[in-house]
Amino acid sequence: MSRFERQIILPGFGIEGQQKLKNSKVLLVGAGGLGCPVLIYLAAAGVGKIGVMDGDEVSISNLNRQVLYGEKDLGKPKVEAVYSYFKGKYSDIQIEAIPEFISVGNALEIIAEYDLVIDGSDNFPTRYLVNDACVLLGKPLVFGAIYQHEGQVSVFNLRENGLNYRDLYPQMPAAKEIPNCSETGVLGVLPGIIGNLMALEVIKVLTDFGTPLKNRVLFFNSRSSQTYEVEIAANPNSGNSIPNSFQAFEQMDYELACEGIKQLTWDEAMGKMGMDIAFVDVREPGELPPLECTGLMKIPLSTLANRLSQLEDADEVLFFCQSGIRSQKAAEQLQNEFPEKRIYSIKGGINALKKN
C-alpha cells in the first residue's frame, strides 16, 4: 500500500480506512464533466472496484471539461476511453466498463452489485430513475449537478433517516425548464470542482471518515467562489412518488413523467418516415447543419404560436431542434392546443443525429 502512504498516515484514516476503500465497489452513472474528476480521484484513492456506466461517445465539445479525454478519443465510447486510461495508469485497478445508458430495464440488476452509486448525469429523468432505484435497493447515492455558474452536492439515502432526491425536489421538472450545459454553457473548471467534492463525499461514506453531506446540500457559486448549505426537510409525499416494487419501477417511464411529452430516438423517428406524420424542424433559419428530406416542415419555434393551424390536420407530429430542448417546448405548445394529437420530440435533436 505504499502508493497510499499519504492517506494512511492521516490521523483517523489509517490502514483501516484504506482497507475499506479497497473492499468497496462503486458505480458511476455518467462519465462526463462531473464523472471524469470523480473517476480520477477515486481511482487514485484506491477504491477497489469502479463501475462506469455511459452509452455516449466522446465529442469535440466535451473536451473543455471532460478531462479524461483528448482528441485521440473522439468518436470512441466514453467507457472504453475510461477503461484504457486507467488500465494504463494503475496496474491493480478494477474498472467495469458498461457501455449503456441507465434505464428501468438495466438499473436494478447493475446497481445491486455495488455498495454505493454516484450520479454524474445531466438530466432529470435519469436523476429520478437513479434515485428511485437506490431507494428500492437500499444503496447510498452521492449526487452532483451544475447549472451555469452554480454547482450542488449531496448524499442521499444514507443509512437510517437518510433522505432522498425526491425530498429535495418533489416535483419532477421538465428538461425544457432547466436546460443543460449544451444550451447554456459552462466553464470547464466548475464540474471539476463539483466532481472533486463528490469524490470526497464518496470517500467519507465508504470509510466513515468525516461527516458526509447527509440530508444537506452544499451549493458552490463559481463567480463569487462562495458556498452555502441548505438542510433538506423530509417530504411526507416522497415515499408515495417512488415506485413501491421492482415491478412498478420497471414499468415507469421517467422521461414521460418528467417531460409530459414522449421522446423518440432518431432510429424510432426514421421508422415513422413515409407515414402520415408531420415532421417539423423548429430551429431558426440559418442553424447548421441543415436537414433536408421529403415532407419536412420548417416552423421556427419563434413563429410556432402563429402557425399552429398548419399542423391542425396531422394526427401525429414529430418535432426536432438542435439539442432537444426547443422541440419539447414546441411539442408542449402544440399539445396544449390539440390535446388529442400524438406528439413527439426527438431526443437530443440534431446533436444526437450527428453522433449516429
Sequence and secondary structure as in RCSB ss.txt:
>XXXX:A:sequence
MSRFERQIILPGFGIEGQQKLKNSKVLLVGAGGLGCPVLIYLAAAGVGKIGVMDGDEVSISNLNRQVLYGEKDLG
KPKVEAVYSYFKGKYSDIQIEAIPEFISVGNALEIIAEYDLVIDGSDNFPTRYLVNDACVLLGKPLVFGAIYQHE
GQVSVFNLRENGLNYRDLYPQMPAAKEIPNCSETGVLGVLPGIIGNLMALEVIKVLTDFGTPLKNRVLFFNSRSS
QTYEVEIAANPNSGNSIPNSFQAFEQMDYELACEGIKQLTWDEAMGKMGMDIAFVDVREPGELPPLECTGLMKIP
LSTLANRLSQLEDADEVLFFCQSGIRSQKAAEQLQNEFPEKRIYSIKGGINALKKN
>XXXX:A:secstr
 GGGHHHHTSTTTHHHHHHHHHT EEEEE  STTHHHHHHHHHHHT SEEEEE   B  GGGTTT TT  GGGTT
SBHHHHHHHHHHHH TT EEEEE S   TTTHHHHHTT SEEEE   SHHHHHHHHHHHHHHT  EEEEEEETTE
EEEEEES STT   HHHH  S   TTTS  HHHH   THHHHHHHHHHHHHHHHHHHT S   BTEEEEEETTTT
EEEEEE    TTHHHHS SSHHHHHT  HHHHHHSSEEE HHHHHTTTTSS EEEE S TT SS    TTEEE  
HHHHTTTGGGGTT SEEEEE SSSHHHHHHHHHHHHH TTSEEEEETTHHHHHHH 
